[in-house]
Amino acid sequence: MQTMTVAQLADFMQTTEEAVLNKIHGGEIVASNINTKPNAQRPRWRILETDFAAFLVRTRFQSAVQTEKPKRARAKRTSAKDYFPA
């Protein structure tokens, strides 16, 4: 299986590394920290291509569903009698 770094993924998505890290920390993209040192200051994230593909499918499906506009109910027509009590 192929893995991608945060920088590679950011380049592919045409966004910043910070945006990719936000998606990782938010749980939108599944990633693994490969830094095994106990006192490591920074994590070294790797993203499997299959996990990234699953993210793309989820987001594409959500955006397709969100673009469908709900049908509005028509406003009930009123007559002049409703505005001026007898």
Buried (B, 14 or more C-beta within 10 A) or exposed (E): EEBBBBEBBBEEBEEEBEEBBEBBEEEEBBBBEEEEEEEEEEBBBBBBEEBBEEBEEEEEEEEEEEEEEEEEEEEEEEEEEEEEEE
